[in-house]
Amino acid sequence: MEIGQNAVYLDTKYLNTKLNPIITSANANVSENDVLILWDGSKAGVVYKGTEGVLGSTLKSLKINSGTSSDYVYQVLKNSESIIFDRYRTPNIPHVVKDFTRKFPIQLPTLPEQQKIGALFSKYDAIISLYEQKLAELNALKKGMLQQMFVDGVATSHKPQVRFSGFNDEWVEKKLGEIANLYQPKTIRSGELISTGVPVFGANGYIGYYLMANHDTDQVAISARGANTGSINYVKGPVWITGNSMVVNVDTQPIDKYFLYKMLLSVNFSKYITGGAQPQLTRDVLIKVSISLSTLPEQQKIGQLFKQLDARISNEQCKIEQLKAQKQGLLQKML
């Protein structure tokens, strides 16, 4: 596409995802050699690599001189976003200060060195983008499989859309209280937490360590208090789980825990939340929630499938974090 033709409208939604482009009849006024900055709004100061299209109303395009590497300038500004947020935005209704380009200092090595630095970090960005795309595809696959491989506890049909071969039986509807022991364990006061020891799991994550565990085995837990009430967690033992979570303990039942974890993700727990300003889920309500169960062998197959998929997703996330950390380390040394 040449500048001047009908082009993609460049707003933050498109720049963040590169999905669902809006084609406008306006002339393109941004090229790949430009650097874009979000000029207005709560996230003013976010920096984007130029791409051919029509500049969005909240963005500003920096036209880079021919004797300067646009890739280098982009990397410098992208690495300086926190500085832009702190020093080059107006208060109240945030926008980047008008004289930003005149005030913001940038060190320029020789053009050949700029080009080498810009090319190096552009390669990092391309590799990170590929991993992020793969991660998005895995998450989309997982979402689709969750929708098709589990049966809603109140569904008229008790067979999932997608199954492993060899399994044809209808799933059995049960109340959660029939198949699990539900309880909120003792809560540890913040003053009782220590720096090392057995992990302590709160409502939605780990909050510290304690001297002992109250669960030696993995457990499925539902956040029972606070803003994220109703979220489902798979908590690895040994661990101390606090009273901010409702443990769904099936240690004595013929139920695959990872299957149970994924199955509960398909349940809408928000409709069972009470408490208004202080949201909570109570045992009396949860024991009556309807779920559907397959035979144990099918549960194990499904649980293992999702455990492997979650491991792949976690591995991709680790690769992305490592690459970003490597890039950041080099940026700090080279810029």
N, C-alpha and C positions, 0 to 999 in steps of 0.2 A: 504494500500500500504506500502510495506517495502522499506527502503532505499536500493537502488541498482537496483530496477525495473525501467522499462520505466515509465516516470512521466510527470506531467504537467510542462510546461515551465513557470517559475515565473518571469514575467515582471510587470511593474507598471500597465499596462492596466488590466491584470488579477487580480492583488492584489487589485486594486481599485474597481473592479466590481464583481469579482468571476464569470464572464460570459465568454462564448466562450473559454474554455481552449484549448491550443495547446499542444498536446501530443507528446513528443519527444522520440527518441530511446535512448537518453543518460540516464545514471544512475542517479537516484535521489540523491541529495547531501544536501538537506535541510529537517529538521524535524520540527514538531510542537513545539519542545523545543527551537528552535532557535529564535533569534530576527534579523530582516532584516532592513538594512538602505540603502536608495538610495544614492549611493556614488558619482555619477557624474550627471552633468546637472543643469539646472536652479533651480530645486527643490531639489537639493542634501541636505540630512539631514532629509527627511521624513522617519518616522519609521513605520515598518509593523510587525505584529505578524507572526511568522514563520508558514509555512504550507508545507506539504510534496510536494516535487517537485525538479525541476532543477533550480539552481540559475541563474537569468538573468544577462546579462553582465554589467549592470549599478548598480547592487546591491552588498552589502557585507553581509555575514551571520555571526552573532556573536554566537559562540557556548558557551552556558551557562554551567558553572561548575555544577556538580551533587549536590553540597552543597548549591546552590543558586536557588531561584525560578525564572524561566524564565518569568512567568507572572508578577512578581514584577519588574524585570529589564525592561520588555517591557513598563509597565506603567510609570516608571520613565523616560525612554527615550522619550516616546511619549509625556509626559507632558513637556519635555525639548526641543521640536523641535525648538522653537523660539531662545533658547540659542544656540543650534547647528548652526542654520542659522547665528546668529550674531558673534559667537566666534570660531567656529570650521570648517569654510569653507575657501577655498582659494578665492582670488579676481579674477576678469576677467572671466575666464572659471571656474565656480564653481565646486568644488568637496570637499568632506569631507577630512580634513587633515589626512595624513597617520598615525600619531601617536594618533589618536582620542581615541582609547581604553585605551591607557596609560595615556592620559592627562585628560580625562573627569572624574570628581569626582562623586562617587555615594555612598550614605549612606546605609549601610546594617544592618537592625535590625536582630534579631535571625531568623533562617529559619522558625519556626512556624509562627512568625509575618509576615514575607514576604509572606508566603503562604496565610494567611488570607487576607492581603491587596490585593494581586494579584487576589484571588478568588472574592473578593468584586467588584473590578473594572472590572473584566472579566464578571461578571453578568450584570453590567451596559452596557458594550459593546454589550452583547448579546441582551439585551432588546432594546437598541438603534438601533441595526441592524434589529431587527424585525419590529420596527416602520418605519425605512427607506425603508425596503422592501415593506411594506404596502403602503407607500407614493409613491414609484415607480410604484406599480401596479395601484394606483388611477390615477396617471398622465398618465400612458399608456392607461387606460380606457378612460380618458378625451380626449386624443389625437385622439383615434379611433372614439369616438362619434362626435368630431368636424368634422372629415373627412366624416362621414356618415350621419350626420343629417342636413348638410347645403348644399345649391346648389350654385355652382360657378355662378357668374353673367353672364358669357359668355358661360355657358354650353349648349349643344344641348338639354339635357333633363332637364326639370324644376321640377323634383321631386327628393327629397333626397332618399338615399338608405334605411334609417331607419326612420320610422315615428311612432308617437303615433296612436293607433287605433282610427278610426273615422275621420281621415283626409286623403283625397284623391285628393284634388284639386291641380292643378299645381301651382307652385310658379310664381309670376309675376316679370318680369324684370323691374327695375327702375334705373334711374340715381340717384346718391347720392344727387345731388342738387335738385331733385324733391321731396325728402321725408324729407329733413333736411335743417336747416339754418346753414350754415358753416361760421365760422368767427374766427379770432384771437383776443382775448380780449386785453385790455391795459396791458402792461408789467410793473411790479413794479420794481423800482430800488432797489438794495441790501440795500441801506441806509434807505429805507422806511420800511424794515422788522422789526418786533418787536419780543420779546421773547415769548409772549402769545397772543392769540386772535384767529382769523379765519385762518385755514390752507391755505397756498398758494401752488398751484400746478404748477410746471414748465413744462419742456419738458417731463420728465419721472418720476418725483416723487415730494415729498413735499420738499420745500426749506426754509420754515419758516412760519411766521404768519403775519397777517395784521389786520387793524382796522375793516374792513368790508368785506362782501362777494360780489362777482359779479354774483354768481350763488347760489340760495337757494336750488335748487334741484340737484339730481345726474345727471352727464353728462358723455357722451362718448367723449373722446378726442383722437386726433391723434397727436403724436409728429411731429412738423412741422419744427424743426431746430435741427442741431447738429448731433452727431455720430449715435444716435438711431432714426433718422428721419424715420417715418413710423410705429413706434410701437403704439399699441392700448392700451388705459387705460380706466378703469371705475373709475370715480372720484366722491366720495360721497360729497354731499352738506350738509350744506352750505360751500362754498369754494370760494377762489379767484383763478381763472385759468389765467395764464399769456399768453402773446402773443407767447410764444414758443410752444404752443399747438394750434391745430385747433379744436375748439369745433364743434361737430356734434349734434346740438341741435334739438331734436324732441319733445319738450315740448307740442307743439300744434298739434302733429300728432298722429294717432292711431297706435303707434309702441311701442312695449315693449323694454325698454332701454337695459335690460340685454341680450335679444335676439340680438339686434343690435350690442352690444359689442362683443358677441361671433361670430356673423356672419362676422363682419369686420376682426376678427382674421384669417378668412379663405381667405382673399383677400391679394394678393401679391402687397403691396404698393411700393416695391423697384423700380419697373419699372416706377413709376410716379415721382421719385425723380429727382430734378434738382439741379444745383448749383456747382457741382464739389467739390472743396475743402471745400466749405461751403454748405453742403447738405440742401435742404429744400423742403417742399411740399407747393404748392400754392393753393389757393381757386379755381382759374380758371381751374386747372387740376382736382382737387378732385370732383368738382361738376359733372364732366363727367364720373366718375367711375361707371361702371355697377354693380349692386347688385341684388339679388333675394329675394323677400319677400313672406312669407306665410300669411294666414289670421291672424288677431290679436289673436284669441283663440289659434291657434297653436303656434304662437310666445310666448304667455304667458306660455304655457306648456313647451316649450323648454327652455325659459329663467329661469323658476323656477327650472327645472332639473339641469341646469348648475350652478345656484346659490347655490343649495344644495350641489352639488359635489364640488364646490370651497370652501364651508364652511367646508366640511369634510377634504379636502386637507389642508386648513389652520389650522384646529384643529390638524391634525397629525404633521404638521410642528411645532406648538406650543409645543406639547408633546416632540418632539425630542429636541427642544431648551431648554426646562425645564430640561430634563434629562441630557443633556450635561452641563448645568449650575450647576446642583446638583453635577455631577461627578467632574467638575472642582473645585467647592468649597471644596469638600472632598479631592481632590488631593492636593490642596494648604495647607490644614491643616495637612494631614497625611504624605506627602512626603517632 
